[in-house]
Amino acid sequence: MFMKTFEEKWTAWLDGQLTGKELADFEASLPDKGAAEAEKSDARKLGAFLKQELGARTLSNEEFFSNQLREQIARESAQQDRHGGRSTWWTIPRLVWTGAASLSLFLICALVVMREKNPAEQSAYLTQILNMRVDAAVSPNATISVFEAKKDRVTVIWTEGLQSLPADYAAK
C-alpha cells in the first residue's frame, strides 16, 4: 500500500472517508483539532449550499442537443487552434500548384496559336494587294503607294483616288 500525503488525508477526512486507525492517527496529527473541526463544519455547509444553489438543472431534449453541439464545436475549434489555426481551401501549396498549372496551360495555348500562323510569313492579302494593278478605266487617277519597314515588320498601303476595288478582288 502507498502512503497518502497530508492533503489527501485532509480531503478524505473532510469527506468523511477516513475510518478506524487511519482516522485516529490523522486526528492525533492535527495541531488544533477544534479549529480543524470548525473548518470541516464550514466546508460541509459550503458544499451543501453550493449543491442547493448551483445544482444542475434538467435539460430538455433541444437544450441537451444544442449543448452537445456547442461543446463539439468548442472541442473542434480548440483542436484546430492547436494544429496551426483555421484551414482554408487556398493553402500555400494549393496556390503554388494552381499558379503553375495555369501558367503551363497558358504556354501550351500560346504555342498552339503561334504554330498555326508563322508571323514571319507575308500575308496572302498583302501579296495580292501588292500584285494588284489599278484599272485605269475604273479609277483613272488612282495611285497606290506601299511603305514597308522590315525591321518592325510593318507594311502601310496608301491609296488615293481609288473609286472601288476591281470585281476580281475579294477578301479571302
Phi and psi in degrees as GROMACS dihedral restraints (atoms count N, CA, C in turn):
[ dihedral_restraints ]
;  ai    aj    ak    al  type     phi  dphi    fc
    3     4     5     6     1  -103.3    20    10
    4     5     6     7     1   160.6    20    10
    6     7     8     9     1   -87.8    20    10
    7     8     9    10     1   132.2    20    10
    9    10    11    12     1   -84.0    20    10
   10    11    12    13     1   147.7    20    10
   12    13    14    15     1   -77.7    20    10
   13    14    15    16     1   169.8    20    10
   15    16    17    18     1   -61.3    20    10
   16    17    18    19     1   -41.3    20    10
   18    19    20    21     1   -62.7    20    10
   19    20    21    22     1   -40.5    20    10
   21    22    23    24     1   -64.7    20    10
   22    23    24    25     1   -42.3    20    10
   24    25    26    27     1   -66.2    20    10
   25    26    27    28     1   -39.6    20    10
   27    28    29    30     1   -61.7    20    10
   28    29    30    31     1   -47.0    20    10
   30    31    32    33     1   -63.8    20    10
   31    32    33    34     1   -42.2    20    10
   33    34    35    36     1   -64.0    20    10
   34    35    36    37     1   -38.7    20    10
   36    37    38    39     1   -65.7    20    10
   37    38    39    40     1   -43.1    20    10
   39    40    41    42     1   -63.3    20    10
   40    41    42    43     1   -35.9    20    10
   42    43    44    45     1   -82.8    20    10
   43    44    45    46     1    -5.5    20    10
   45    46    47    48     1    77.1    20    10
   46    47    48    49     1    29.3    20    10
   48    49    50    51     1   -99.2    20    10
   49    50    51    52     1    -6.0    20    10
   51    52    53    54     1   -87.5    20    10
   52    53    54    55     1   138.4    20    10
   54    55    56    57     1  -140.2    20    10
   55    56    57    58     1   162.2    20    10
   57    58    59    60     1    60.0    20    10
   58    59    60    61     1  -136.1    20    10
   60    61    62    63     1   -62.6    20    10
   61    62    63    64     1   -37.0    20    10
   63    64    65    66     1   -63.7    20    10
   64    65    66    67     1   -38.9    20    10
   66    67    68    69     1   -66.6    20    10
   67    68    69    70     1   -44.2    20    10
   69    70    71    72     1   -64.7    20    10
   70    71    72    73     1   -42.4    20    10
   72    73    74    75     1   -65.0    20    10
   73    74    75    76     1   -42.1    20    10
   75    76    77    78     1   -66.5    20    10
   76    77    78    79     1   -45.4    20    10
   78    79    80    81     1   -64.1    20    10
   79    80    81    82     1   -32.1    20    10
   81    82    83    84     1   -69.9    20    10
   82    83    84    85     1   -27.8    20    10
   84    85    86    87     1   -82.5    20    10
   85    86    87    88     1    -9.1    20    10
   87    88    89    90     1   -74.2    20    10
   88    89    90    91     1   133.1    20    10
   90    91    92    93     1   -70.3    20    10
   91    92    93    94     1   -36.1    20    10
   93    94    95    96     1  -136.1    20    10
   94    95    96    97     1    96.0    20    10
   96    97    98    99     1   -66.4    20    10
   97    98    99   100     1   -32.7    20    10
   99   100   101   102     1   -65.3    20    10
  100   101   102   103     1   -44.7    20    10
  102   103   104   105     1   -66.8    20    10
  103   104   105   106     1   -37.9    20    10
  105   106   107   108     1   -65.2    20    10
  106   107   108   109     1   -41.6    20    10
  108   109   110   111     1   -63.2    20    10
  109   110   111   112     1   -40.9    20    10
  111   112   113   114     1   -63.5    20    10
  112   113   114   115     1   -41.0    20    10
  114   115   116   117     1   -66.8    20    10
  115   116   117   118     1   -36.8    20    10
  117   118   119   120     1   -64.6    20    10
  118   119   120   121     1   -41.8    20    10
  120   121   122   123     1   -64.7    20    10
  121   122   123   124     1   -43.5    20    10
  123   124   125   126     1   -62.8    20    10
  124   125   126   127     1   -40.0    20    10
  126   127   128   129     1   -65.0    20    10
  127   128   129   130     1   -39.6    20    10
  129   130   131   132     1   -67.6    20    10
  130   131   132   133     1   -40.9    20    10
  132   133   134   135     1   -62.5    20    10
  133   134   135   136     1   -44.1    20    10
  135   136   137   138     1   -62.2    20    10
  136   137   138   139     1   -44.1    20    10
  138   139   140   141     1   -60.4    20    10
  139   140   141   142     1   -44.1    20    10
  141   142   143   144     1   -65.3    20    10
  142   143   144   145     1   -40.7    20    10
  144   145   146   147     1   -63.0    20    10
  145   146   147   148     1   -44.8    20    10
  147   148   149   150     1   -64.5    20    10
  148   149   150   151     1   -39.7    20    10
  150   151   152   153     1   -63.8    20    10
  151   152   153   154     1   -38.4    20    10
  153   154   155   156     1   -70.4    20    10
  154   155   156   157     1   -46.2    20    10
  156   157   158   159     1   -83.6    20    10
  157   158   159   160     1   -35.7    20    10
  159   160   161   162     1  -109.2    20    10
  160   161   162   163     1    25.6    20    10
  162   163   164   165     1   -62.2    20    10
  163   164   165   166     1   143.8    20    10
  165   166   167   168     1   -70.1    20    10
  166   167   168   169     1   126.3    20    10
  168   169   170   171     1   -83.7    20    10
  169   170   171   172     1   156.6    20    10
  171   172   173   174     1   -77.5    20    10
  172   173   174   175     1   131.5    20    10
  174   175   176   177     1   -95.3    20    10
  175   176   177   178     1   142.5    20    10
  177   178   179   180     1   -76.0    20    10
  178   179   180   181     1   171.1    20    10
  180   181   182   183     1   -56.9    20    10
  181   182   183   184     1   -44.9    20    10
  183   184   185   186     1   -63.5    20    10
  184   185   186   187     1   -45.1    20    10
  186   187   188   189     1   -65.6    20    10
  187   188   189   190     1   -39.6    20    10
  189   190   191   192     1   -63.5    20    10
  190   191   192   193     1   -45.4    20    10
  192   193   194   195     1   -63.3    20    10
  193   194   195   196     1   -46.2    20    10
  195   196   197   198     1   -62.4    20    10
  196   197   198   199     1   -40.4    20    10
  198   199   200   201     1   -63.0    20    10
  199   200   201   202     1   -43.3    20    10
  201   202   203   204     1   -62.2    20    10
  202   203   204   205     1   -42.3    20    10
  204   205   206   207     1   -62.9    20    10
  205   206   207   208     1   -44.2    20    10
  207   208   209   210     1   -61.6    20    10
  208   209   210   211     1   -42.1    20    10
  210   211   212   213     1   -64.7    20    10
  211   212   213   214     1   -40.6    20    10
  213   214   215   216     1   -65.9    20    10
  214   215   216   217     1   -41.7    20    10
  216   217   218   219     1   -62.9    20    10
  217   218   219   220     1   -42.4    20    10
  219   220   221   222     1   -63.3    20    10
  220   221   222   223     1   -41.0    20    10
  222   223   224   225     1   -63.8    20    10
  223   224   225   226     1   -44.8    20    10
  225   226   227   228     1   -66.9    20    10
  226   227   228   229     1   -37.8    20    10
  228   229   230   231     1   -64.6    20    10
  229   230   231   232     1   -42.3    20    10
  231   232   233   234     1   -64.5    20    10
  232   233   234   235     1   -38.9    20    10
  234   235   236   237     1   -66.3    20    10
  235   236   237   238     1   -41.1    20    10
  237   238   239   240     1   -64.4    20    10
  238   239   240   241     1   -41.0    20    10
  240   241   242   243     1   -63.1    20    10
  241   242   243   244     1   -34.9    20    10
  243   244   245   246     1   -70.2    20    10
  244   245   246   247     1   -27.6    20    10
  246   247   248   249     1   -99.9    20    10
  247   248   249   250     1    31.2    20    10
  249   250   251   252     1    97.1    20    10
  250   251   252   253     1    25.6    20    10
  252   253   254   255     1    84.0    20    10
  253   254   255   256     1  -169.6    20    10
  255   256   257   258     1   -74.7    20    10
  256   257   258   259     1   143.8    20    10
  258   259   260   261     1  -106.0    20    10
  259   260   261   262     1   137.8    20    10
  261   262   263   264     1  -117.8    20    10
  262   263   264   265     1   170.3    20    10
  264   265   266   267     1   -69.8    20    10
  265   266   267   268     1   -32.7    20    10
  267   268   269   270     1   -90.6    20    10
  268   269   270   271     1    70.1    20    10
  270   271   272   273     1   -77.7    20    10
  271   272   273   274     1   167.2    20    10
  273   274   275   276     1   -59.3    20    10
  274   275   276   277     1   -47.5    20    10
  276   277   278   279     1   -60.9    20    10
  277   278   279   280     1   -38.2    20    10
  279   280   281   282     1   -67.0    20    10
  280   281   282   283     1   -38.0    20    10
  282   283   284   285     1   -63.3    20    10
  283   284   285   286     1   -42.0    20    10
  285   286   287   288     1   -63.4    20    10
  286   287   288   289     1   -47.5    20    10
  288   289   290   291     1   -64.6    20    10
  289   290   291   292     1   -39.5    20    10
  291   292   293   294     1   -64.8    20    10
  292   293   294   295     1   -43.3    20    10
  294   295   296   297     1   -62.9    20    10
  295   296   297   298     1   -44.1    20    10
  297   298   299   300     1   -63.9    20    10
  298   299   300   301     1   -41.8    20    10
  300   301   302   303     1   -65.4    20    10
  301   302   303   304     1   -40.8    20    10
  303   304   305   306     1   -65.1    20    10
  304   305   306   307     1   -43.0    20    10
  306   307   308   309     1   -64.3    20    10
  307   308   309   310     1   -43.0    20    10
  309   310   311   312     1   -67.2    20    10
  310   311   312   313     1   -37.5    20    10
  312   313   314   315     1   -63.7    20    10
  313   314   315   316     1   -41.0    20    10
  315   316   317   318     1   -62.4    20    10
  316   317   318   319     1   -45.6    20    10
  318   319   320   321     1   -63.1    20    10
  319   320   321   322     1   -40.4    20    10
  321   322   323   324     1   -63.2    20    10
  322   323   324   325     1   -45.7    20    10
  324   325   326   327     1   -63.5    20    10
  325   326   327   328     1   -41.3    20    10
  327   328   329   330     1   -63.7    20    10
  328   329   330   331     1   -41.7    20    10
  330   331   332   333     1   -65.2    20    10
  331   332   333   334     1   -39.8    20    10
  333   334   335   336     1   -63.9    20    10
  334   335   336   337     1   -44.2    20    10
  336   337   338   339     1   -67.0    20    10
  337   338   339   340     1   -41.3    20    10
  339   340   341   342     1   -68.7    20    10
  340   341   342   343     1   -30.8    20    10
  342   343   344   345     1   -75.1    20    10
  343   344   345   346     1   -25.9    20    10
  345   346   347   348     1   -63.6    20    10
  346   347   348   349     1   -37.0    20    10
  348   349   350   351     1  -137.7    20    10
  349   350   351   352     1   119.8    20    10
  351   352   353   354     1   -79.8    20    10
  352   353   354   355     1   120.8    20    10
  354   355   356   357     1   -68.3    20    10
  355   356   357   358     1   -15.8    20    10
  357   358   359   360     1   -79.2    20    10
  358   359   360   361     1   -17.2    20    10
  360   361   362   363     1   -73.1    20    10
  361   362   363   364     1   152.7    20    10
  363   364   365   366     1   -86.1    20    10
  364   365   366   367     1   138.7    20    10
  366   367   368   369     1   -65.8    20    10
  367   368   369   370     1   146.3    20    10
  369   370   371   372     1   -65.8    20    10
  370   371   372   373     1   -32.2    20    10
  372   373   374   375     1   -65.2    20    10
  373   374   375   376     1   -43.7    20    10
  375   376   377   378     1   -63.6    20    10
  376   377   378   379     1   -43.2    20    10
  378   379   380   381     1   -60.6    20    10
  379   380   381   382     1   -42.7    20    10
  381   382   383   384     1   -64.8    20    10
  382   383   384   385     1   -41.4    20    10
  384   385   386   387     1   -69.1    20    10
  385   386   387   388     1   -41.0    20    10
  387   388   389   390     1   -64.9    20    10
  388   389   390   391     1   -34.6    20    10
  390   391   392   393     1   -85.3    20    10
  391   392   393   394     1    -7.4    20    10
  393   394   395   396     1   -74.6    20    10
  394   395   396   397     1   139.9    20    10
  396   397   398   399     1  -109.7    20    10
  397   398   399   400     1   142.8    20    10
  399   400   401   402     1   -81.5    20    10
  400   401   402   403     1   128.7    20    10
  402   403   404   405     1   -75.2    20    10
  403   404   405   406     1   117.5    20    10
  405   406   407   408     1   -66.2    20    10
  406   407   408   409     1   -24.7    20    10
  408   409   410   411     1   -73.2    20    10
  409   410   411   412     1   -36.3    20    10
  411   412   413   414     1   -80.6    20    10
  412   413   414   415     1   -47.7    20    10
  414   415   416   417     1  -131.6    20    10
  415   416   417   418     1    89.0    20    10
  417   418   419   420     1   -67.8    20    10
  418   419   420   421     1   -28.0    20    10
  420   421   422   423     1  -103.0    20    10
  421   422   423   424     1    14.9    20    10
  423   424   425   426     1   -77.3    20    10
  424   425   426   427     1   139.7    20    10
  426   427   428   429     1  -132.1    20    10
  427   428   429   430     1   145.2    20    10
  429   430   431   432     1  -124.2    20    10
  430   431   432   433     1   126.2    20    10
  432   433   434   435     1  -119.1    20    10
  433   434   435   436     1   134.5    20    10
  435   436   437   438     1  -115.4    20    10
  436   437   438   439     1   128.0    20    10
  438   439   440   441     1  -118.9    20    10
  439   440   441   442     1   123.4    20    10
  441   442   443   444     1  -120.7    20    10
  442   443   444   445     1   137.2    20    10
  444   445   446   447     1  -121.6    20    10
  445   446   447   448     1    97.8    20    10
  447   448   449   450     1   -66.6    20    10
  448   449   450   451     1   -31.4    20    10
  450   451   452   453     1   -62.1    20    10
  451   452   453   454     1   -42.5    20    10
  453   454   455   456     1   -95.3    20    10
  454   455   456   457     1    -1.6    20    10
  456   457   458   459     1    55.4    20    10
  457   458   459   460     1    51.1    20    10
  459   460   461   462     1  -124.3    20    10
  460   461   462   463     1   135.9    20    10
  462   463   464   465     1  -128.6    20    10
  463   464   465   466     1   128.4    20    10
  465   466   467   468     1  -115.3    20    10
  466   467   468   469     1   128.9    20    10
  468   469   470   471     1  -110.9    20    10
  469   470   471   472     1   120.2    20    10
  471   472   473   474     1  -109.5    20    10
  472   473   474   475     1   120.4    20    10
  474   475   476   477     1  -117.1    20    10
  475   476   477   478     1   140.4    20    10
  477   478   479   480     1  -133.2    20    10
  478   479   480   481     1   138.4    20    10
  480   481   482   483     1    73.5    20    10
  481   482   483   484     1    14.8    20    10
  483   484   485   486     1   -81.8    20    10
  484   485   486   487     1   118.9    20    10
  486   487   488   489     1   -75.5    20    10
  487   488   489   490     1   -48.3    20    10
  489   490   491   492     1  -160.8    20    10
  490   491   492   493     1   162.6    20    10
  492   493   494   495     1   -78.1    20    10
  493   494   495   496     1   148.6    20    10
  495   496   497   498     1   -62.1    20    10
  496   497   498   499     1   156.1    20    10
  498   499   500   501     1   -63.8    20    10
  499   500   501   502     1   -29.3    20    10
  501   502   503   504     1   -81.0    20    10
  502   503   504   505     1    -6.7    20    10
  504   505   506   507     1   -93.5    20    10
  505   506   507   508     1   121.2    20    10
  507   508   509   510     1  -144.3    20    10
  508   509   510   511     1   151.0    20    10
  510   511   512   513     1   -67.6    20    10
  511   512   513   514     1   138.0    20    10
